[in-house]
Every structure is written in C-alpha cells, then in structure tokens.
Amino acid sequence: MRDVGTGPSRHRVRSGLEGVRQSRPTTDPRHVGDPEIVALVSLPFTSVADAHQRLLALEELFRERDDRRAVFLSIYARVTELVGAGIERDEFEDGDWVARYLVAFANLYRQALYDYETGDLAALSDPWQLAFEAADRGDCLVVQDAMLGINAHINYDLAFALHEAGVSPDPRRKYADHCTVNEILRCLVDESQDTLAADYDAPGISTVDNSLGRVDEYLSIRTIREGRDSAWRNAVALESRWTARRRLARWITRVTATGAAYLLLSPNTSSRVHGALREFETGTTDD
C-alpha cells in the first residue's frame, strides 16, 4: 500500500514535540451547550448534500450569534460544496469513494461539535477542544480561528476519515483522487482570504495577500498539502495488521495536531505581540 512524501517536515516535528510537551487542555467550565446547535449535529450526515446544507445552517447560526466558530465554517462549507460539485462533474476516478470520504470527514467535525456542545469532553480530541474553546473566548485573531479549525480537521480528523472510507483496495487510484482535492483547495485559497477579510472585519488579511502576491497562496497550499499527505500516511498505517503501527499512527496524529494548535495559540501569551497582530489584522495600526 502506498506511502507518500519523504517523512515529517521540520514544522511537523516541531508540532509533535510541542504536542508531547503540553498536557491535555483543561476544561473551560463556562461553556453551556446550545440546543439549536445540538439539534443540527445530533444525527449523522447521510450524504454530501446533507452535510453541505447542515454546515451552511450551522455557519448561519454561528454568524447570527457572533460565534467565532463561523470563521472555520465559512471555509469548510465552501470546500464541501466544491468537492461535491467535482463529484457531480465526474472529476474523480472513484467518485463514490470521494463521496464516502467527504461524508466521513464532515461527520468527524459534526461529532466533535456534538461532543463539545453536550459536554462530553472525554470524547473530544485535544485539537478540537483548543479550537472550540478559543472561539468561545473570542480573543483570537480571525486567522487564528480559521487555522485552529483547519488544523484540527486536516491534521487530526482527516486520517480517520480516510481510514473509515478505506484507502484500499487500489490505494494508488484513491490517492490520485485525494490529490485532486488538493487542487480544489489550491483554487480556494484566494477566495477564502477574501471571505475572511470582508466578512470578519479583517482587512489586514487582504493587505498581506496583496503585498505578497502569490507567495502566501503558495505557502498556504504547501502547508495544507503537507498535512493531507501526512494524513494519508497515517491512514495507511491505520490499516496495518500490526497493532503497534496502528497505535503509533494514532499517537502521531494526536500529538502533531495538538502541538500545532498550541503553536497557533502561542502569540496570545504576549499581550504586546497579540495586540500588534490584532491591530494589523483589523487595519487599525497607525500610519
């Protein structure tokens, strides 16, 4: 069965070390579950269309309540829509498998949100707990809220979604479809930046985008592709007949995603750094 890439990058090694160093996040006792959110995520998604419709409904509900979890959904609901459209256009070698993979992926987000809203933090993964609690506090940058959700979903959930959908038989064909999704994500980077800048009062995102030309898009998709290739390798390992390899894949998935979340939150430990970044993102810096 195919492995990809040349091994973990320096960034992923750093994330893994940070994940090992940090303990499980403590529970924030202030969060109270919302019945409307629970109603939207209590039942599994049954199709790509069902997942997309309920993700949009969640995004709308979060926006109405100024809930910063809307930031990630502004990107994720659009990804689900575009991959679903690609399935309809027969852009994949195995569209049925991509649909199963997409629904399994969405259901992992749904389950994480359900666990958080119902207070079952023992079942909630560390990366999602860090992302949800940061959104609840509302003290992160828009970019941080987006990246915390992306990190939890790609660096943690994706390996398990691929495993659930099955990377065998014919892993080469499935990996090709996995890479086709990368191309859809590449085309979405600019749109996502514009959406975050316009919808969440973060014009600094557009400033960075305009200043760097295509460099920021290149770095963004490279990081996402790296995470998705790592998820593929871990999904392959999860199908191993060797218990030790399966356990190692789960451990690597957890510590790298958790470590990356802590690294994303690290600017918040300095009020000066965080304040300067917020001023830049909101466009309130002095000329």
QUIQUI-V558650 format. One record per helix or strand. SS is the DSSP state (a for helix, b for strand). FROM is the first residue (numbers start at 1). LEN is the number of residues. If there is no record, write none. Layout:
BEGIN
ss:SS from:FROM len:LEN
ss:SS from:FROM len:LEN
END
This chain:
BEGIN
ss:a from:10 len:12
ss:a from:35 len:7
ss:a from:48 len:17
ss:a from:69 len:20
ss:a from:95 len:23
ss:a from:126 len:12
ss:a from:142 len:24
ss:a from:171 len:29
ss:a from:203 len:10
ss:a from:215 len:24
ss:a from:243 len:27
ss:a from:271 len:12
END
